[in-house]
Structures are given as C-alpha cells and as structure tokens.
Amino acid sequence: MITPLDIENKKFSKRALNGYSTEEVDDFLDELTIAYEKIYKEATDSKQIIENLNSDLAKYKQMESTLQSTLMMAQATAEDVKNVAKQQAEMIVNEAQASAKEELMKIDSEIKLKQKELEDMQKQFDIYKAKMESLLISQLELLKDTIRDTSDSSNNTFVSGTNTMID
C-alpha cells in the first residue's frame, strides 16, 4: 500500500517541451498527499478500532460462554438441590408415617391392655357380687333360722307353761 510519504516523495521527470507544469503537479501532489494522509489515518484508526472491537468481541464471547456454563451449572445445582429437598421431604414424611404407625400400635396395645384390665375388674366385681349375694343369702337364712328357732322356743315355753298350768 502506498503511504502518504511515498506520494510526497514521488518525483516526476521533467520534460521541457509539452510537459506538465511543475508548480501545478506539486500543488496537486500536495493536495493529494493531504487527502490521502487523512484517508490513510482514518483507515489506520479504523483498523485499530476493528482490532479493539474484535478483541472486545472475543472477550464478550468468552464472557458469554462463561455465563452460559455458569447458568448451566446453576440450573444443574438447582435441580440437584430440588431433588435432595424432595428426597428429604419424602424421608421426613416416611419417618413421620412410621412414627405415627408406631404410636398408633402403642396406643392400640394400651387400649387392649386397659380393656383386659376392665374385663378382669368386671369379672372380679361379678365374683365379689356373687360372693356377697351368697353371704347375704346365707346370713338371711341364718337370721330366718334364728328367728324361727327363737319363735319356736318361745312357743314351746308358752305351750309348756300352759301345760303346767293345765295339769
């Protein structure tokens, strides 16, 4: 690529006859050098900007890649945490159910024990009641016998006293 310095240092051979006006060529070359210098500087600046932008683009692509992998890792971690939480919840529910079942069995066992104790007490009460009835009946019979004996003996005494008077 031709640089502005190449244009400025370019020398033309001069012809004496029908040649170009040296002054006009020099003025044109000066104008051309200034315009070309401006375009060359813009092109160089543009190349630098493009290089910077490409470098930034590479950085941003790297950042994007890092963010995507971080996002994927975060999603995987969130899924793992969710699964662990679900397993823990299931384990807690299972433990609670097992504990409740155990408590229910314990309470059921206590109920059966209390029912047996109640039945035993009812049987003992029935036995006690029967014994008391039997005792009361025997006491009543004894009392009746005693009253009969007392009544017979007083009748005999009366009858025997009457007999002696009659005799």
C-alpha positions in Angstrom: 0.0 0.0 0.0 1.2 3.5 -0.9 1.8 5.7 2.1 1.4 9.5 2.2 5.2 9.8 2.5 5.6 7.8 -0.8 3.3 10.3 -2.6 5.1 13.3 -1.1 8.5 12.0 -2.1 7.4 11.0 -5.6 9.4 13.0 -8.2 8.4 13.2 -11.8 10.8 13.6 -14.7 10.5 16.9 -16.3 10.2 17.5 -19.9 11.0 20.7 -21.4 8.5 20.5 -24.2 4.8 19.8 -23.7 5.4 18.7 -20.1 3.3 19.3 -17.1 3.6 22.5 -15.2 5.8 21.6 -12.2 4.1 24.0 -10.0 0.6 22.6 -10.8 1.8 19.0 -10.3 3.4 19.9 -7.0 0.3 21.7 -5.8 -1.8 18.7 -6.9 0.5 16.3 -5.2 0.4 18.4 -2.0 -3.4 18.3 -2.1 -3.4 14.6 -2.9 -0.9 14.0 0.0 -3.2 15.8 2.5 -6.3 13.9 1.3 -4.5 10.6 1.2 -3.0 11.2 4.6 -6.4 11.9 6.0 -7.8 8.7 4.4 -4.8 6.7 5.4 -5.1 7.9 9.1 -8.8 7.1 9.0 -8.1 3.6 7.6 -5.4 3.0 10.3 -7.7 4.3 13.0 -10.5 2.1 11.6 -8.2 -0.9 11.6 -7.3 -0.2 15.2 -10.9 0.2 16.2 -11.8 -3.0 14.4 -8.9 -4.8 16.2 -10.2 -3.4 19.5 -13.8 -4.3 18.7 -12.7 -7.8 17.7 -10.7 -8.1 20.9 -13.7 -6.9 22.9 -16.0 -9.3 20.9 -13.7 -12.2 21.8 -13.8 -11.1 25.5 -17.6 -10.8 25.3 -17.9 -14.2 23.6 -15.7 -15.7 26.3 -17.9 -14.0 28.9 -21.0 -15.3 27.2 -19.5 -18.8 27.2 -18.6 -18.5 30.9 -22.1 -17.2 31.7 -23.7 -20.0 29.7 -21.6 -22.6 31.5 -22.3 -20.9 34.9 -26.0 -20.8 34.1 -26.0 -24.5 33.1 -24.1 -25.3 36.3 -26.6 -23.2 38.4 -29.5 -25.0 36.7 -27.9 -28.3 37.4 -27.2 -27.3 41.0 -30.8 -26.0 41.4 -32.1 -29.3 40.1 -29.9 -31.2 42.5 -31.0 -29.1 45.4 -34.6 -29.6 44.4 -34.1 -33.4 44.2 -32.3 -33.5 47.5 -35.1 -31.4 49.1 -37.7 -33.7 47.6 -35.9 -36.8 48.9 -35.5 -35.2 52.3 -39.2 -34.3 52.3 -40.1 -37.9 51.4 -37.8 -39.2 54.1 -39.4 -36.9 56.7 -42.9 -37.9 55.6 -41.9 -41.6 55.7 -40.4 -41.2 59.2 -43.5 -39.3 60.4 -45.8 -42.1 59.0 -43.6 -44.8 60.6 -43.6 -42.9 63.9 -47.4 -42.3 63.7 -47.9 -46.0 62.9 -45.7 -47.0 65.9 -47.6 -44.6 68.2 -50.9 -46.0 66.9 -49.8 -49.5 67.6 -48.6 -48.5 71.1 -51.9 -46.7 71.8 -53.8 -49.7 70.4 -51.8 -52.0 72.7 -52.5 -49.8 75.7 -56.2 -49.8 74.8 -56.3 -53.6 74.6 -54.4 -53.8 77.9 -56.9 -51.4 79.6 -59.8 -53.3 78.1 -58.4 -56.5 79.5 -57.9 -54.8 82.9 -61.5 -53.6 82.7 -62.7 -57.1 81.9 -60.7 -58.5 84.8 -62.1 -55.9 87.1 -65.7 -56.7 85.9 -65.1 -60.4 86.5 -63.7 -59.7 89.9 -66.7 -57.4 90.6 -69.1 -60.2 89.4 -67.3 -62.7 91.7 -67.4 -60.3 94.6 -71.1 -59.6 93.9 -71.8 -63.3 93.7 -69.9 -63.9 97.0 -71.7 -61.0 98.7 -75.1 -62.3 97.4 -74.2 -65.7 98.7 -73.1 -64.3 102.0 -76.2 -62.2 102.3 -78.4 -65.1 101.4 -76.7 -67.3 103.9 -76.9 -64.6 106.5 -80.6 -64.1 105.7 -81.2 -67.9 106.0 -79.3 -67.9 109.3 -81.3 -65.0 110.5 -84.6 -66.7 109.4 -83.4 -69.9 111.2 -82.6 -67.9 114.3 -85.9 -66.2 114.2 -87.7 -69.5 113.7 -85.7 -71.1 116.5 -86.4 -68.2 118.7 -90.1 -68.2 117.8 -90.3 -72.0 118.3 -88.6 -71.9 121.6 -90.9 -69.1 122.9 -93.9 -71.0 121.7 -92.7 -74.1 123.4 -92.1 -72.2 126.5 -95.6 -70.8 126.3 -97.1 -74.1 125.5 -95.1 -75.9 128.2 -96.1 -73.1 130.7 -99.6 -73.5 129.7 -99.4 -77.2 130.0 -98.2 -77.0 133.5 -101.0 -74.7 134.4 -103.4 -77.1 132.9 -102.1 -80.0 134.7 
